[in-house]
Amino acid sequence: MMASLIQDRLTTDQDLLLMQEGMLIRKVRSKSWKKLRYFRLQNDGMTVWHARQAGGSEKPTFSISDVETVRKGHDSELLRSLAEEFPLEQGFTVVFHGRRSNLDLVANSVEEAQTWMQGLQLLVDLVTSMDQQEQLDQWLSDWFQRGDKNQDGRMSFGEVQRLLHLMNVEMDQEYAFNLFQTADISQSGTLEGEEFVQFYKALTKRNEVQELFENFSADGQKLTLLEFVDFLQGEQKEKDNAPDLALELINRYEPSDSGKLRHVLSLDGFLSYLCSKDGDIFNPACLPIYQDMTQPLSHYFINSSHNTYLVGDQLCGQSSVEGYIRCNGVEKRALKRGCRCVEVDVWDGPSGEPVVYHGHTLTSRIPFKDVVAAVAQYAFQTSDYPLILSLENHCSWEQQQTLAQHLTEILGEQLLSTPLDGLLPTQLPSPEQLRGKILLKGKKLETLEEDVEDEDEEEEPECDLELQQGSELEPEPEPQEQEQEQEQEQEPFLRSKDKKKVVKCPLFCPPICCQIMTQDPIPDPGLLLLPLKKLKPILCPALSALVVYLKSVPFHTFSHSRENYHFYETSSFSESKARNLVKEAGNEFVQHNTWQLSRVYPSGLRTDSSNYNPQELWNAGCQMVAMNMQTAGLEMDICDGLFRQNGVCGYVLKPDFLRDAQTSFNPERPISPYKAQILLVQVISGQQLPKVNTKEKCIVDPLVKVEIFGIHADTARQETNYVENNGFNPYWGQTLSFRVLVPELTMLRFVVKDYDWKSRNEFIGQFTLPWTCMQQGYRHIHLLSRDGISLHPASIFVYISIQEDLETES
């Protein structure tokens, strides 16, 4: 049952043979916890176990299917900190899907480290490349291993009964025994190999699929080409080239060669099609890059992260480059999940090296140069469209120079430091024009126009210091909340109490300005200066020059932005401020976002790194709605759902009414030229739902909730009844109905829960997708875990129908 390729490699690959013998390897959890353990690859080729010593009692460590990748020791923060104790060449890191911590290991030699790195990566690559049938074979193999309690390679009926409980099946004992006897062709009283496969097929017989098949098949045995075309056109709404598509699908999913030659589809082939990506609710045409990528940046939703460096809470959590790198299952965290705007909070650090952490908290600190190195390495592994580095700069002049040096030296040609072609544009460039480039978002001393004019000048302009007498100086007032710092433009001057600019130095050349400000007595007795330590940091020209198209400016009003700002200037909004603007001036906010970028960030009160719903901000066209990506839940499901399309490139083209500068669209009072849409969702059945409670005899009572997120008027949720004691093949057969005004902004979330009459229903799995990527007809929805990891083969089977509302126009 195991994929034959893996089985072949287990007996021929030298690395895998050595791994099956086992080795002593040091497991490293921290600088103080470093212990030897005996690691061994099991004979199934899919699990690694460990013991305290060779021959000791073993227990499972991890499954190959849980591994995302294997990294060298040089790429581990923890192993780098122990480089004086253990050679980095002997270290390696196992990186898992989801939020499971990395496993740092140190072998006894470079050769042994290479054996495990190469062997593990080989197995990971083999598992990743499995097709649908191979994945099912491997899934069956895993269940057989779990059910075969005494590991003798066969299963008694007692073991089968135990396995049924593990698989979430509550079944009549007599019926189960009949299935067992039918599958026991050898009449040995046990099930082996192919017998177990036959038992599984009988167990998973899909009566609802067979009934559907027979409705379109004249003889109940096969679908002819014409019958399959009728099904595709009538039920699946495949209007374009249905005959050609039918032939293609038959060749792809019909298991028998004779069926392919006769252009017919058997029941097995029909089921295989329905369970495939072609039968998925998510339209496969939306998986690759399919949108126009040549429009200005302001015309796209941009996958954005808040405090990217944090992998925990906002007060005491760990800061790590893993926040920028680490994968999160099918959906990746930060750079590897297609995130195109990451945040860096940078402060003065020891020995002149800036550090990244959440200021004025107990979060740990990491060197800024390590963050930049991680960005340089991983920026374009998932998407080659532009990456925005949102810099929150709290550094002194000297360390700002270090920031600029690290950015230019480490990022090199990746960093965009001058306008494209040296020309002054009239609108933001497109993602296509900026491919492979990293853009710095931050404060800037000059305008883009001045940059273009000065581009060929090599000499620095002289410091132009203007002092106005007769005024008492005071520093810029400190914001009451830390988040407000992100909205305040740190202007390069001090203000007098009557708000007049009294010290202006466009370059802030510290040797001159600091000498003037700190002389005692002050040269001009009419000038009263406060201690320099109370003044805001001044901006270094070298760092300022690296900001090109994303100059941070404070937001005042929409009219102020139109009259005073340029297209290359961007403002940040707290979630509460942005929500209020949507409610009070929805249309103005939409128009503002057609030509200028907006970034929204979570409230400072979200110390637990919780999230807000990004949908309400997308409704107003806000491009960079920053999320705490380390925190799973409904909000991240919606975010991941939107950016699952378009090649997971991190850019999604906004609907046309959010790109038109003269648009009249208001998300609070939408007026659509189209009729409202009626969505009918018939929730038919479920397949192989995972257990929630790990106790052997606990079986789930599943229900399905369908949630709609969009404009306020469209937001709704409905759910089915629960099915008692059946997580293996529950049947609902219920239809839910929704009325939607603005489908272009609508997200759908299908969530399966375990009913509990005593407390809140427990989460089993979910899948979220945009309305515009949804396929009609009979579709399977393949469920994801809370962390976004595939729960294969767990799914729900639905029928989707979209109709125009004939009674009322929106």
C-alpha positions in Angstrom: 0.0 0.0 0.0 2.9 2.3 0.6 3.9 4.3 -2.5 6.2 2.0 -4.3 8.8 4.7 -5.0 9.4 5.3 -1.3 9.6 1.6 -0.7 12.2 1.2 -3.5 14.3 4.0 -2.1 14.2 2.5 1.4 16.1 -0.5 0.2 18.5 1.2 -2.3 19.3 4.7 -1.0 22.4 4.7 1.2 21.3 7.6 3.4 17.9 6.0 4.1 19.5 2.7 4.9 21.8 4.3 7.5 18.8 6.3 8.9 16.9 3.0 9.4 19.8 1.7 11.5 19.6 4.7 13.7 22.1 7.3 15.1 22.9 9.2 18.2 22.1 12.9 17.6 22.1 15.8 20.0 18.7 17.4 20.4 18.9 21.2 21.1 16.1 23.2 22.7 18.0 26.1 24.1 21.5 27.2 25.1 21.2 25.2 28.3 19.1 22.1 27.1 21.2 19.9 24.8 20.7 16.1 25.1 21.8 13.1 23.1 18.9 11.0 21.7 18.9 7.9 19.5 17.0 8.8 16.3 15.8 6.1 13.8 13.8 6.1 10.6 11.1 3.5 10.8 10.7 0.8 8.2 7.6 2.5 6.8 9.8 5.3 5.6 7.3 7.8 6.9 8.0 8.2 10.6 11.1 9.0 12.8 11.2 7.7 16.3 13.7 8.4 19.1 14.9 6.8 22.4 17.2 7.9 25.2 19.7 5.4 24.0 20.2 2.7 21.4 17.9 -0.3 22.1 15.8 1.8 24.6 12.1 2.3 24.6 11.2 4.2 21.4 8.5 6.8 20.9 7.4 8.7 17.7 9.1 12.0 17.1 7.6 13.2 13.8 6.0 12.0 10.6 7.6 12.9 7.2 4.3 14.3 6.1 4.5 16.9 8.9 7.9 18.2 7.6 8.1 21.3 5.4 11.8 21.4 4.8 15.3 20.7 6.2 17.7 23.5 6.7 21.5 23.7 7.3 22.8 24.6 10.8 23.9 28.1 9.5 20.3 29.0 9.0 19.3 28.4 12.6 19.3 31.3 15.1 19.7 28.8 18.0 22.5 26.8 16.4 24.4 30.0 15.4 24.3 31.1 19.0 26.1 27.8 19.9 28.6 27.9 17.1 31.6 28.0 19.5 30.3 24.8 21.1 29.1 22.8 18.1 30.4 23.2 14.5 27.5 24.6 12.4 28.4 22.1 9.6 27.2 19.3 12.0 23.9 21.0 12.7 20.6 20.9 10.9 17.0 22.0 11.5 13.8 20.1 10.8 11.1 22.7 9.9 7.4 21.6 10.4 4.2 22.7 8.9 2.0 24.9 11.1 3.0 26.4 14.4 5.0 23.4 15.6 8.5 24.5 16.8 11.5 23.7 14.7 13.6 20.7 15.7 17.3 21.7 16.0 19.7 18.8 15.9 23.5 18.3 16.0 25.1 15.2 14.6 28.4 13.7 15.7 30.0 14.4 12.4 29.5 16.4 9.2 28.9 13.1 7.3 26.2 12.0 9.7 24.5 15.4 9.4 24.6 15.2 5.6 23.1 11.7 5.8 20.0 12.9 7.7 19.6 16.2 5.8 19.8 14.5 2.4 17.6 11.5 3.5 14.9 13.6 5.1 14.7 16.0 2.2 14.5 13.1 -0.2 11.5 11.7 1.7 9.9 15.1 2.0 10.2 15.7 -1.8 8.7 12.2 -2.5 5.7 12.9 -0.3 5.2 16.3 -1.8 5.2 15.0 -5.3 2.6 12.3 -4.7 -0.5 12.4 -6.8 -4.0 12.0 -5.5 -4.0 8.1 -5.6 -0.5 7.9 -4.0 -1.6 10.2 -1.2 -4.6 7.9 -0.6 -2.4 4.9 -0.6 -0.1 6.5 1.9 -3.0 7.6 4.0 -4.3 4.0 4.1 -0.8 2.8 4.9 -0.7 5.2 7.9 -4.1 3.9 9.2 -3.0 0.3 8.7 0.1 0.9 10.8 -2.0 2.6 13.6 -4.6 -0.2 13.5 -2.1 -3.1 13.5 -1.5 -2.8 17.3 0.9 -5.8 17.5 2.7 -4.8 14.3 2.5 -8.3 12.7 1.4 -7.0 9.3 -2.2 -8.1 9.5 -5.3 -7.0 11.3 -7.7 -9.1 13.4 -11.4 -8.1 13.7 -10.6 -6.8 17.2 -8.0 -4.5 15.7 -10.4 -3.4 12.9 -13.0 -2.4 15.6 -10.4 -0.3 17.3 -9.4 1.2 14.0 -13.0 2.2 13.2 -13.1 4.2 16.4 -9.8 5.8 15.6 -11.2 6.7 12.1 -14.3 8.4 13.7 -16.7 5.6 12.7 -19.5 4.3 14.9 -20.7 1.2 13.2 -23.0 -1.7 14.0 -20.8 -4.6 15.0 -22.6 -7.2 12.8 -22.4 -4.9 9.7 -18.7 -4.3 10.4 -18.0 -8.1 10.7 -19.8 -8.7 7.4 -17.5 -6.2 5.7 -14.5 -7.8 7.4 -15.5 -11.3 6.2 -16.2 -10.1 2.6 -12.7 -8.5 2.5 -11.0 -11.6 4.0 -10.6 -13.4 0.7 -7.9 -15.7 2.1 -10.2 -16.7 5.0 -7.4 -16.3 7.4 -9.4 -14.4 10.0 -7.2 -11.3 9.4 -6.8 -8.6 6.8 -3.5 -8.1 4.9 -2.4 -5.7 2.2 -5.0 -5.6 -0.6 -7.6 -7.2 1.7 -7.5 -4.1 3.9 -7.8 -1.9 0.7 -11.0 -3.8 -0.2 -12.3 -3.4 3.3 -11.7 0.4 3.1 -13.4 0.6 -0.3 -16.5 -1.1 1.1 -16.4 1.1 4.1 -16.2 4.3 2.0 -18.8 3.4 -0.6 -20.4 6.8 -1.6 -24.1 6.0 -2.1 -24.9 9.7 -2.9 -22.3 9.7 -5.7 -23.6 6.5 -7.1 -27.1 7.9 -7.2 -25.9 11.0 -9.0 -23.9 8.8 -11.4 -27.0 6.7 -12.2 -29.1 9.8 -12.8 -27.0 10.6 -15.8 -26.0 7.1 -16.9 -28.5 5.2 -19.2 -27.2 1.8 -18.1 -26.0 2.7 -14.6 -22.5 1.3 -15.5 -20.8 4.1 -17.3 -21.2 7.7 -18.6 -20.8 8.0 -22.3 -19.1 11.0 -23.7 -22.5 12.7 -24.5 -23.8 11.9 -21.0 -20.8 13.3 -19.4 -21.0 16.4 -21.5 -24.7 16.8 -20.4 -23.5 16.6 -16.7 -20.7 19.1 -17.2 -23.0 21.6 -18.9 -26.2 21.1 -16.9 -24.8 20.7 -13.4 -21.2 21.9 -13.4 -22.0 25.0 -15.5 -19.0 24.2 -17.8 -20.3 26.1 -20.8 -17.2 26.6 -22.8 -15.8 23.7 -24.9 -17.6 21.1 -22.7 -17.0 18.2 -25.3 -13.3 18.9 -25.3 -13.2 19.2 -21.5 -15.1 15.9 -21.2 -12.5 14.1 -23.3 -9.7 15.6 -21.3 -11.3 14.6 -17.9 -12.0 11.1 -19.1 -8.3 10.7 -20.1 -7.2 12.1 -16.8 -9.4 10.3 -14.4 -10.8 7.1 -16.0 -8.7 4.2 -14.4 -9.2 1.7 -17.2 -7.5 1.9 -20.5 -10.5 0.4 -22.3 -12.7 3.1 -20.9 -10.3 5.8 -22.2 -10.3 4.2 -25.6 -14.1 4.1 -25.7 -14.4 7.6 -24.3 -16.5 6.5 -21.3 -16.3 7.2 -17.6 -16.8 4.5 -15.0 -18.2 5.1 -11.4 -14.6 5.0 -10.1 -13.5 7.5 -12.7 -16.5 9.7 -11.9 -15.7 9.7 -8.2 -12.0 10.4 -9.0 -13.0 13.4 -11.0 -15.3 14.8 -8.3 -12.5 14.4 -5.7 -9.8 16.0 -7.9 -8.8 19.7 -8.3 -11.1 19.8 -11.3 -14.0 18.8 -9.1 -12.9 21.2 -6.3 -15.0 24.2 -5.3 -11.9 26.4 -5.9 -11.7 27.1 -9.6 -8.3 25.8 -10.8 -8.1 28.6 -13.4 -7.6 31.0 -10.4 -4.6 29.1 -9.0 -1.9 30.4 -11.4 -1.2 34.1 -12.0 -4.4 35.0 -14.0 -4.9 38.7 -13.2 -3.6 41.8 -15.0 -0.3 42.7 -13.1 0.4 45.9 -15.0 -1.8 48.3 -13.1 -0.5 50.8 -10.4 0.3 49.3 -7.0 -2.7 51.1 -5.5 -5.1 49.0 -7.6 -4.2 45.8 -5.7 -4.9 44.2 -2.3 -1.4 43.4 -0.9 -0.8 40.5 1.6 0.6 42.3 4.6 2.0 41.4 8.0 2.1 43.3 11.3 5.1 43.1 13.6 6.4 40.3 11.4 9.3 39.6 13.7 7.0 38.4 16.5 6.1 34.7 16.8 4.1 35.2 20.0 2.3 37.9 21.9 3.0 41.7 21.7 4.4 42.1 25.3 6.7 39.2 26.1 6.7 37.2 22.9 9.8 36.0 21.1 11.2 38.0 18.2 12.7 35.8 15.5 13.7 35.9 11.8 11.4 32.8 11.6 8.5 35.3 11.6 9.8 36.5 8.2 10.7 33.0 6.9 8.9 30.2 8.4 6.3 28.2 6.5 2.8 27.6 7.8 1.7 24.5 6.1 0.0 24.9 2.8 -0.4 28.5 3.8 3.0 30.0 4.7 3.8 32.6 7.3 5.3 35.9 6.0 7.6 35.7 3.0 7.1 32.0 2.2 3.3 32.4 2.3 3.4 35.1 -0.3 3.3 38.0 2.1 4.4 41.2 0.2 4.6 43.7 3.0 6.6 42.9 6.1 7.2 45.2 9.1 10.5 45.9 10.9 10.5 47.9 14.1 14.1 48.9 14.6 15.8 50.5 17.6 19.3 51.3 18.8 21.2 48.2 19.9 24.5 47.4 21.6 27.9 47.9 19.8 26.4 50.2 17.3 24.2 47.4 15.8 20.4 48.2 15.5 18.0 45.6 16.8 14.5 44.6 16.0 11.8 44.2 18.7 8.5 45.6 19.9 9.7 48.8 21.6 9.0 49.4 25.3 8.0 45.8 25.9 9.7 42.6 27.1 9.8 41.0 23.7 13.2 39.6 22.7 15.6 41.3 20.3 17.2 40.2 17.1 19.9 42.0 15.1 18.6 44.1 12.2 21.2 42.7 9.9 19.9 39.1 10.5 16.4 40.2 9.5 17.7 41.9 6.3 19.7 38.7 5.5 16.6 36.6 5.9 14.7 39.0 3.7 17.4 38.8 1.0 17.3 35.0 1.0 13.6 34.4 1.1 12.0 37.5 -0.4 11.3 36.0 -3.8 11.1 32.2 -3.1 7.3 32.1 -3.3 6.5 35.3 -5.3 8.8 37.4 -7.5 6.5 40.4 -7.3 7.7 43.4 -5.2 8.3 43.1 -1.5 7.6 46.1 0.7 9.7 46.6 3.8 7.7 48.8 6.2 10.4 50.4 8.4 9.5 51.8 11.8 12.6 53.7 12.5 13.4 54.6 16.2 17.2 54.8 15.8 19.7 57.5 16.5 21.6 59.2 13.6 24.6 56.9 13.9 22.6 53.7 13.9 20.4 55.0 11.0 23.6 55.1 9.0 24.2 51.5 9.9 20.6 50.7 8.8 21.3 52.2 5.4 24.6 50.4 5.1 23.0 47.0 5.9 20.1 47.6 3.5 22.4 48.6 0.6 25.1 46.0 1.2 23.0 43.0 2.0 20.1 43.6 -0.4 22.3 44.9 -3.2 20.5 45.0 -6.6 17.3 43.8 -5.0 16.7 47.1 -3.2 15.0 49.8 -5.3 16.8 53.0 -4.4 16.1 55.2 -7.4 13.0 55.7 -9.6 12.6 53.3 -12.5 14.5 54.5 -15.5 15.4 57.7 -13.5 12.1 59.2 -14.6 9.4 61.0 -12.6 6.2 59.0 -13.0 2.6 60.3 -12.7 1.3 57.2 -10.9 2.7 54.3 -8.9 4.5 51.6 -10.9 2.9 48.2 -11.3 3.8 44.9 -9.7 5.0 43.7 -13.1 7.4 46.7 -13.4 8.8 46.1 -9.9 9.4 42.3 -10.2 12.3 41.2 -8.1 12.6 44.5 -6.2 12.4 45.3 -2.5 10.8 48.7 -1.7 11.5 50.6 1.5 8.5 52.3 3.1 9.4 55.0 5.6 10.1 58.6 6.4 11.8 60.7 3.7 13.3 64.2 3.7 12.8 65.2 0.1 10.1 64.7 -2.4 10.4 62.3 -5.3 10.6 65.3 -7.7 13.6 66.6 -5.8 15.2 63.1 -5.9 14.9 63.0 -9.7 16.3 66.5 -10.0 19.3 65.8 -7.7 20.0 62.3 -9.1 23.0 63.4 -11.1 24.5 65.7 -8.5 27.4 64.2 -6.6 28.0 67.0 -4.1 25.9 67.2 -1.0 24.0 70.5 -0.6 25.1 72.6 2.3 23.2 72.5 5.5 20.5 75.3 5.5 19.9 76.1 9.1 17.3 78.8 9.8 16.7 80.0 13.3 13.9 82.3 14.3 14.4 84.3 17.5 11.9 85.3 20.1 10.2 82.0 20.5 10.4 79.4 23.2 11.1 76.0 21.6 9.4 72.7 22.5 9.8 69.3 21.0 7.1 67.6 19.0 4.5 66.2 21.5 4.8 62.4 22.1 1.8 60.4 21.0 -0.3 58.9 23.8 -0.4 55.5 22.2 2.6 53.8 20.6 0.5 53.0 17.5 0.0 56.7 16.9 3.7 57.0 16.2 3.2 55.2 13.0 0.7 57.9 11.9 2.8 60.9 12.9 5.3 62.2 10.4 8.6 63.0 12.2 9.1 66.3 10.6 12.8 67.5 10.3 12.4 70.5 12.6 11.4 71.7 16.0 8.3 73.8 16.6 7.7 76.9 18.8 4.7 77.0 21.1 2.9 79.1 18.5 3.5 76.2 16.1 5.9 78.1 13.8 8.8 76.2 12.3 11.8 77.6 14.1 14.7 75.2 13.3 14.8 73.7 9.8 17.6 71.5 8.6 16.6 69.4 5.6 19.8 67.2 5.9 20.1 67.2 9.7 23.9 67.2 9.5 24.6 66.4 13.2 28.1 67.8 13.4 26.8 71.3 12.6 23.3 71.2 14.2 24.3 69.5 17.4 27.2 71.9 17.9 24.8 74.9 17.5 22.2 73.3 19.8 24.5 72.2 22.6 26.9 75.2 22.9 26.8 76.7 26.4 25.9 79.5 26.4 23.7 79.2 23.3 25.0 81.6 20.6 21.7 83.5 20.5 20.3 84.3 24.0 16.8 84.6 22.5 16.8 80.9 21.8 15.8 78.5 24.6 16.5 74.8 23.8 15.4 71.8 25.7 17.7 68.8 26.4 18.5 66.9 23.3 17.5 63.5 24.8 13.9 64.6 24.8 13.9 65.4 21.1 12.8 62.9 18.5 15.5 61.2 16.4 16.5 63.1 13.3 16.4 61.4 9.9 19.6 60.4 8.2 19.9 61.4 4.5 21.5 58.1 3.6 18.4 56.2 4.9 16.0 58.8 3.6 17.4 58.3 0.1 16.5 54.6 0.1 12.7 55.5 0.2 11.4 56.0 -3.3 7.8 55.3 -4.0 6.5 54.7 -0.4 7.1 57.9 1.6 5.2 57.7 5.0 3.1 60.8 5.7 0.6 61.5 8.5 -3.1 61.5 7.6 -5.3 64.5 8.4 -8.3 64.5 6.1 -9.1 63.2 2.6 -9.2 66.8 1.2 -5.9 67.5 2.8 -4.4 64.5 1.1 -5.8 65.5 -2.3 -4.5 69.0 -2.0 -1.1 68.4 -0.4 0.1 64.8 -1.0 1.5 62.9 -4.0 0.7 59.5 -5.3 3.9 58.1 -3.9 3.1 59.1 -0.3 1.3 56.6 2.0 -0.5 56.9 5.3 -1.0 54.4 8.1 -4.3 54.0 10.1 -5.1 52.1 13.3 -7.9 49.6 12.8 -10.3 51.8 14.8 -9.4 55.0 12.8 -9.8 53.1 9.6 -13.2 51.7 10.6 -14.5 55.1 11.6 -13.4 56.5 8.2 -15.2 53.7 6.4 -18.4 54.5 8.3 -18.2 58.3 8.2 -16.7 58.8 4.7 -16.8 55.5 2.9 -16.8 56.8 -0.7 -14.0 59.3 0.0 -11.9 56.5 1.5 -12.5 54.3 -1.6 -11.5 57.2 -3.9 -8.4 57.9 -1.8 -7.3 54.3 -2.2 -7.6 54.5 -6.0 -4.4 56.6 -6.2 -2.6 56.4 -2.8 -1.6 53.4 -0.7 -3.1 52.9 2.8 -1.8 50.6 5.5 -4.0 49.5 8.4 -2.6 47.9 11.5 -4.1 46.2 14.6 -4.9 48.0 17.8 -2.3 48.3 20.4 -4.8 46.7 22.8 -4.3 43.4 21.0 -1.5 42.4 23.2 -2.3 38.7 22.6 -1.6 39.2 18.9 -5.2 38.6 18.0 -6.6 39.9 14.7 -9.4 42.0 13.3 -11.5 41.2 10.3 -9.7 42.5 7.2 -12.8 42.3 5.0 -14.3 45.6 6.3 -11.1 47.4 5.3 -10.8 45.7 1.9 -14.4 46.9 1.3 -13.0 50.4 1.2 -10.1 49.5 -1.0 -7.4 49.6 1.7 -4.4 47.8 0.1 -2.1 46.8 3.0 -4.3 45.4 5.8 -1.6 44.1 8.2 -2.3 40.9 10.1 -0.7 39.2 13.1 0.1 36.1 11.0 1.3 34.1 13.9 -2.3 33.8 15.2 -4.6 31.4 13.6 -8.4 31.8 13.5 -11.3 33.2 11.5 -9.6 36.4 10.5 -6.5 34.7 9.1 -8.7 32.2 7.3 -10.3 35.1 5.5 -6.9 36.7 4.7 -5.5 33.4 3.5 -8.6 32.7 1.5 -8.3 36.0 -0.5 -4.6 35.5 -1.3 -4.9 31.8 -2.2 -5.7 32.9 -5.7 -3.4 34.5 -8.4 -0.5 32.2 -7.9 -0.3 33.0 -4.1 1.8 36.0 -5.4 0.6 38.4 -2.6 -1.2 40.7 -5.0 -4.9 40.5 -5.9 -6.4 43.0 -8.3 -9.3 45.0 -6.7 -12.7 45.1 -8.4 -13.1 47.8 -11.0 -15.3 50.0 -8.8 -12.5 50.2 -6.3 -10.0 51.3 -9.0 -12.0 54.1 -10.6 -10.9 57.5 -9.2 -14.5 58.8 -9.9 -16.2 55.8 -8.3 -19.5 56.4 -6.4 -19.1 53.1 -4.5 -19.7 53.4 -0.7 -19.3 50.1 1.2 -21.8 51.3 3.8 -24.4 52.2 1.2 -23.6 50.2 -1.9 -25.5 50.9 -5.1 -24.8 48.1 -7.7 -25.8 48.2 -11.3 -26.4 44.5 -11.1 -29.2 42.5 -9.6 -28.5 40.7 -6.3 -27.3 37.2 -6.5 -28.9 34.2 -4.7 -26.5 31.6 -3.5 -27.8 28.1 -2.8 -25.5 25.7 -0.9 -26.7 22.1 -0.6 -24.5 20.5 2.0 -24.6 16.8 1.0 -22.1 14.7 2.9 -18.7 14.6 4.7 -15.7 12.2 4.3 -13.1 11.1 6.8 -13.4 14.0 9.2 -10.6 14.0 11.8 -11.2 13.4 15.5 -11.3 16.3 17.9 -11.1 14.4 21.1 -8.1 12.0 21.1 -9.9 9.5 23.3 -10.3 6.3 21.3 -14.1 5.9 21.7 -15.0 9.6 21.2 -16.8 10.1 17.9 -17.6 13.5 16.5 -21.1 14.8 15.9 -20.4 17.0 12.9 -22.3 20.0 11.6 -21.4 22.4 8.7 -21.6 26.2 9.1 -21.4 28.4 5.9 -20.3 32.0 6.6 -20.5 34.9 4.1 -18.2 37.9 4.6 -18.4 41.1 2.5 -20.1 44.4 2.8 -22.2 44.7 6.0 -25.5 43.9 4.3 -24.1 40.7 2.8 -22.5 39.3 6.0 -24.4 36.2 7.1 -24.1 32.7 8.5 -26.2 29.5 8.5 -25.6 26.0 9.6 -26.9 22.4 9.2 -28.1 20.1 11.8 -25.5 17.8 13.4 -25.1 14.2 12.6 -24.6 12.0 15.7 -21.6 9.8 16.1 -20.3 9.8 12.5 -17.2 11.6 11.4 -16.3 9.1 8.7 -19.2 9.6 6.2 -21.9 11.8 7.7 -24.9 12.8 5.5 -26.7 16.1 5.9 -28.6 16.8 2.6 -29.6 20.3 3.7 -29.8 23.4 1.6 -28.8 26.9 2.8 -29.7 30.1 1.0 -28.0 33.5 0.9 -28.7 36.8 -0.8 -25.6 38.8 -1.9 -25.4 42.4 -3.2 -21.7 42.7 -4.0 -20.3 39.3 -4.8 -17.0 40.9 -6.0 -16.2 41.6 -2.4 -17.6 38.4 -0.9 -15.6 35.7 0.9 -17.2 32.3 1.8 -16.0 30.2 4.7 -17.1 26.6 5.1 -16.3 25.4 8.6 -17.0 21.9 10.1 -17.6 21.7 13.9 -18.2 19.0 16.4 -21.5 19.7 18.1 -21.4 19.9 21.9 -24.6 20.6 23.8 -22.7 21.4 27.0 -20.2 24.0 25.6 -19.0 25.7 22.5 -18.9 23.6 19.4 -15.3 22.5 18.6 -13.5 23.3 15.4 -12.8 20.4 13.0 -11.7 22.0 9.8 -12.4 24.8 7.3 -11.9 26.2 3.9 -12.3 29.8 2.8 -12.3 31.3 -0.7 -13.4 34.3 -2.7 -16.8 34.2 -4.4 -15.1 35.0 -7.7 -13.0 31.8 -7.5 -16.0 29.5 -6.6 -17.1 26.8 -9.1 -20.8 25.9 -9.3 -22.2 22.4 -9.4 -21.3 19.2 -7.4 -18.0 20.1 -5.6 -15.8 18.8 -2.9 -14.3 21.2 -0.3 -11.0 19.8 1.0 -10.6 20.9 4.6 -7.7 22.7 6.2 -6.7 22.6 9.9 -6.7 25.7 12.1 -3.1 26.3 11.0 -4.0 26.0 7.3 -2.5 22.5 6.9 -4.4 20.1 4.6 -6.5 17.5 6.4 -6.4 15.1 3.4 -8.6 13.2 2.7 -11.1 15.1 5.0 -13.7 16.9 2.8 -17.4 17.9 2.5 -19.4 17.3 -0.6 -21.8 20.2 -1.7 -23.9 21.4 -4.6 -23.4 25.1 -5.5 -25.9 27.1 -7.5 -25.9 30.9 -8.2 -29.0 32.6 -9.5 -30.1 36.2 -10.1 -32.6 37.6 -7.6 -35.6 38.2 -9.9 -37.6 40.1 -7.4 -35.4 42.9 -6.2 -32.6 44.9 -7.8 -29.8 45.9 -5.4 
